[in-house]
Amino acid sequence: MQFLIFFSLYIITGCNKFVWDANQKDSTNIERELATLHKDEYLNIVGIVNNSSDRLSALLNLTENVTLSNVKILSLDISNLKPSLNGFRIRDRHNRYDNNQFFANKHGNEKYITKSGRSSCQLYHCEVGLYILHKNANENDILSDKIKEISDAFYIKLITLDMKFTFHNFTINGNKFPLVVCPYDKWVISRSGLAFEPYDRNGFFYPEFHGMHIILPAYPRDNHAEYFTCGDMVYADSTRLKIVYEFKKNNSNFMRIEDINLMHGDLICGAEHKPTDYLHFSYDEYNKSMKYINISALHNEFLYYGDIVYLYSIDDEELIKMKNGSEVFNFSFPKKEVEPLCAKKLIQLPATINLYIDDKLEKFSSPLRSSAVDIKIIRITTEMLNKDYKFDCKIDLKKIKDKKFISKYYDKVVKGIFVKYDKDGNKKFINKISFTENDFTTYGKYKCIPEIIRNQGTKDIIDLVKNITIIIVPKLDSKKEIWGNQYKVSIFCPKKLHRFANLEDFVIKPCKGNLCDLKKNKEFFDTNGDNVIFKHDKFFEKGFKIYNVTIKCSYKTIDGIKFDTRRDISVLEKVYESQNDKKKDKMDIKSILLCFAIVMFGLLFLAVTINGILFYFVRRKKKDKLDSLYPSISDSDSPLKGKPFKKVQLKTELEKPKKTESLILMDGKNIAPKNTAGKKLVESLFPDPSLMNSVSGTVVSTSVSVT
């Protein structure tokens, strides 16, 4: 759906687009000639357009809805035109189209077309490119629908044999490079189907120039140069016409160039002046380039060692005229060149080379210094592992404080590089480093050294800036290791760490006395290839054990820097034994408690058994006595006489028989049968008279069950 909408809009837009095709027009001869700007004198230069003229293959968009195609080219050859800032006038040779010729001479989107029979090309502007002819339009309505009624159109090109147009010529006196006004971006009108490309954008602008001009010092851009190029006029067919100044060199009138120390001096020519009294241009003598320095915004500028700064008086009469427009906008030109008042050369300043990590100045830790070399230390901690770090060496001026404009002072002539040397002494450039736990190849010795960019007094700078040596060593947390048992432990220290450090000591802690210290006791240490090992088997033979220990390997670099690596080892066998001991202790306690319970139960059972047995025998004895009484009872004069007495059972009050006869005993009184059999029974139950008396007053019931 969206595609259909877009396609419909495209079709509608395309339908509203008007294309004017010059091939559909029968052009009569259209002639243009050149004349002097002020006196309007004919210069004998003529260009003609007819049906046989060359045409532009490029389309020219006159407005959003009107496009011109196959526009004829009118070429004006100005090869024989003498250099003059006065410029020239372009006019109709026969004055036939004075009242219906239109061309663009303004910047903007509306009313940029002027109706005139004459145009010009000079320092102020250059009115070439597209021209249209219309019989009934004026400036106000030419860009309306009447644009479709164009009677003819042509395209003016200025050409020379070498496609170089010389504005003006002058003399350079020695090293006094004069200021000139060059065309800039808006010197031509883009609506005319051409553009201007400046050669140099590092110049000075007055606001009154409106982007049409730039002020530059004119100087030789190479040793054999005879022209100073302002830029190129680029036509619709991509051909170019260079706009240049021609100069001659006078090698006799040189200006003295003075040295200046920017740490203490200002860029002025006289003590009574201030920097804002001048226009400053910095000249790079090595690569022949010039740059404007905005002294009012010096914090945004950079000045470099060896450059020559040219100072021009901002109050120069010619500059004031340029600013006011009297020499540019009034079809005039400077009467004389604006030469510099003085020049200053930027000399050497004290500098040092510094290391930057991720664009931050490295402060280092515990630097070691000697007369021959400056050694600094970087210690890599665990938190710094497995990350990429960018390393840069830069040459910085000493004590520049707030002078940012000289913070890159030596960047053009010499630079700092970060390097590492291999075992054969070959230099390897390093940009990034990533440190890992088990890889020691990234540690070691590095250097920040100056490297020459170009030979411009750089030997003195190299001598001025001392190399710095950086030793990068690990400062890592202890590495944790777990082993199954003490016989599987591998205890060793490498004798060397990647050719930059040697083993100094090997210590295992905790350990009895100095038995596990390489320096103090070598009995349990040995060498095995590239490692020093701890002979734990021999250590065990002495009755010692290893469980939780720390292994410390101490190293020292050839520069005297010491550091350690550590391993914390835990042996699982000790853990299992400890756990078993705890389990065994618990089992022992349980066993003791169980045994105690069994013994107590046995004693209790024995006591109950003995008591039961004794009780049984007592009862048995009592029963036998009762059985012996049975015949006496059966023979006596008893109420029970005549009933068989099969069984006699003594019971407590709690057990009440179904059928009972009670014998109630009281103090000295009794209620009983008169016969003596019952008395004998009682006496048999209480054979001890004292027991009989102790129960005096107590009612005892004895039941005799008859079954």
RAURVEN-V772104 format. One record per helix or strand of 2 or more residues. SS is the DSSP state (~ for helix, > for strand). FROM is the first residue (numbers start at 1). LEN is the number of residues. If there is no record, write none. Layout:
# RAURVEN-V772104
ss & from & len
SS & FROM & LEN
SS & FROM & LEN
This chain:
# RAURVEN-V772104
ss & from & len
~ & 2 & 15
> & 18 & 4
~ & 22 & 3
> & 30 & 7
> & 42 & 8
> & 60 & 2
> & 66 & 4
> & 72 & 6
> & 88 & 5
> & 101 & 4
> & 113 & 3
> & 118 & 4
> & 129 & 5
~ & 145 & 5
> & 152 & 8
> & 164 & 10
> & 179 & 5
~ & 185 & 3
~ & 190 & 3
> & 195 & 4
~ & 207 & 3
> & 213 & 5
> & 227 & 8
> & 240 & 11
> & 257 & 4
~ & 275 & 3
> & 278 & 7
> & 289 & 5
~ & 295 & 6
> & 308 & 6
~ & 317 & 8
> & 342 & 5
> & 351 & 7
> & 360 & 2
> & 365 & 5
> & 374 & 8
~ & 382 & 3
> & 388 & 10
~ & 404 & 3
> & 414 & 8
> & 427 & 3
> & 432 & 3
> & 444 & 9
~ & 458 & 7
> & 468 & 8
> & 479 & 5
~ & 486 & 3
> & 492 & 3
> & 496 & 2
> & 501 & 9
> & 525 & 4
> & 531 & 4
~ & 536 & 6
> & 549 & 9
> & 562 & 10
~ & 572 & 64
> & 664 & 3
> & 669 & 3
~ & 677 & 9
~ & 689 & 6
